[in-house]
Amino acid sequence: LLDALQPGSFNDENEGFASKEAESIYDEVFFFTDERTLQLPENELVAELKKDNPDWFE
């Protein structure tokens, strides 16, 4: 999926997304967090994830 959304090699400079739609899909599908957040207790992790992704928890 990532190759279709953002074509190119990881060894080359990133040339961006294949299209605006690809960028939108990327933002919906992929979520990045840090090590500290992943180590939180479940209830705190869910609260943290809800901040940026409230629709995941409806």
Phi and psi restraints in degrees (value plus and minus 20) as a CYANA .aco file:
   2 LEU   PHI     -81.2   -41.2
   2 LEU   PSI     -58.2   -18.2
   3 ASP   PHI     -82.2   -42.2
   3 ASP   PSI     -54.8   -14.8
   4 ALA   PHI     -93.6   -53.6
   4 ALA   PSI     -57.1   -17.1
   5 LEU   PHI     -95.8   -55.8
   5 LEU   PSI     -58.1   -18.1
   6 GLN   PHI    -155.3  -115.3
   6 GLN   PSI      58.9    98.9
   7 PRO   PHI     -86.8   -46.8
   7 PRO   PSI     136.2   176.2
   8 GLY   PHI     102.5   142.5
   8 GLY   PSI     149.6   189.6
   9 SER   PHI    -112.3   -72.3
   9 SER   PSI     127.6   167.6
  10 PHE   PHI     -88.2   -48.2
  10 PHE   PSI     -38.5     1.5
  11 ASN   PHI    -101.0   -61.0
  11 ASN   PSI     -39.6     0.4
  12 ASP   PHI    -117.0   -77.0
  12 ASP   PSI     141.8   181.8
  13 GLU   PHI     -84.3   -44.3
  13 GLU   PSI     117.0   157.0
  14 ASN   PHI     -84.0   -44.0
  14 ASN   PSI     109.5   149.5
  15 GLU   PHI    -119.9   -79.9
  15 GLU   PSI     -13.5    26.5
  16 GLY   PHI      76.3   116.3
  16 GLY   PSI    -190.2  -150.2
  17 PHE   PHI    -103.0   -63.0
  17 PHE   PSI     137.4   177.4
  18 ALA   PHI     -86.7   -46.7
  18 ALA   PSI     -49.9    -9.9
  19 SER   PHI    -185.1  -145.1
  19 SER   PSI     153.1   193.1
  20 LYS   PHI     -84.3   -44.3
  20 LYS   PSI     -57.0   -17.0
  21 GLU   PHI     -83.0   -43.0
  21 GLU   PSI     -61.0   -21.0
  22 ALA   PHI     -81.7   -41.7
  22 ALA   PSI     -60.4   -20.4
  23 GLU   PHI     -83.5   -43.5
  23 GLU   PSI     -61.1   -21.1
  24 SER   PHI     -84.8   -44.8
  24 SER   PSI     -63.4   -23.4
  25 ILE   PHI     -83.0   -43.0
  25 ILE   PSI     -63.0   -23.0
  26 TYR   PHI     -76.3   -36.3
  26 TYR   PSI     -66.8   -26.8
  27 ASP   PHI     -83.4   -43.4
  27 ASP   PSI     -51.4   -11.4
  28 GLU   PHI     -97.4   -57.4
  28 GLU   PSI     -56.7   -16.7
  29 VAL   PHI    -108.3   -68.3
  29 VAL   PSI     -62.9   -22.9
  30 PHE   PHI    -118.2   -78.2
  30 PHE   PSI     115.9   155.9
  31 PHE   PHI    -149.8  -109.8
  31 PHE   PSI     112.3   152.3
  32 PHE   PHI    -138.3   -98.3
  32 PHE   PSI     120.4   160.4
  33 THR   PHI    -162.8  -122.8
  33 THR   PSI     156.1   196.1
  34 ASP   PHI    -124.4   -84.4
  34 ASP   PSI     149.5   189.5
  35 GLU   PHI     -80.8   -40.8
  35 GLU   PSI     -58.9   -18.9
  36 ARG   PHI     -80.1   -40.1
  36 ARG   PSI     -65.9   -25.9
  37 THR   PHI     -83.6   -43.6
  37 THR   PSI     -60.5   -20.5
  38 LEU   PHI     -85.5   -45.5
  38 LEU   PSI     -41.0    -1.0
  39 GLN   PHI    -111.1   -71.1
  39 GLN   PSI     -20.9    19.1
  40 LEU   PHI     -87.0   -47.0
  40 LEU   PSI     133.6   173.6
  41 PRO   PHI     -79.5   -39.5
  41 PRO   PSI     135.3   175.3
  42 GLU   PHI     -72.6   -32.6
  42 GLU   PSI     -65.8   -25.8
  43 ASN   PHI     -85.1   -45.1
  43 ASN   PSI     -55.9   -15.9
  44 GLU   PHI     -93.5   -53.5
  44 GLU   PSI     -56.6   -16.6
  45 LEU   PHI     -82.4   -42.4
  45 LEU   PSI     -66.5   -26.5
  46 VAL   PHI     -80.1   -40.1
  46 VAL   PSI     -63.2   -23.2
  47 ALA   PHI     -81.3   -41.3
  47 ALA   PSI     -60.5   -20.5
  48 GLU   PHI     -86.4   -46.4
  48 GLU   PSI     -64.2   -24.2
  49 LEU   PHI     -85.9   -45.9
  49 LEU   PSI     -54.5   -14.5
  50 LYS   PHI     -82.7   -42.7
  50 LYS   PSI     -48.4    -8.4
  51 LYS   PHI     -77.0   -37.0
  51 LYS   PSI     -64.6   -24.6
  52 ASP   PHI    -120.8   -80.8
  52 ASP   PSI     -33.0     7.0
  53 ASN   PHI    -158.8  -118.8
  53 ASN   PSI      37.0    77.0
  54 PRO   PHI     -80.4   -40.4
  54 PRO   PSI     -50.7   -10.7
  55 ASP   PHI     -88.7   -48.7
  55 ASP   PSI     -37.5     2.5
  56 TRP   PHI     -88.1   -48.1
  56 TRP   PSI     -40.1    -0.1
  57 PHE   PHI    -138.0   -98.0
  57 PHE   PSI       3.3    43.3
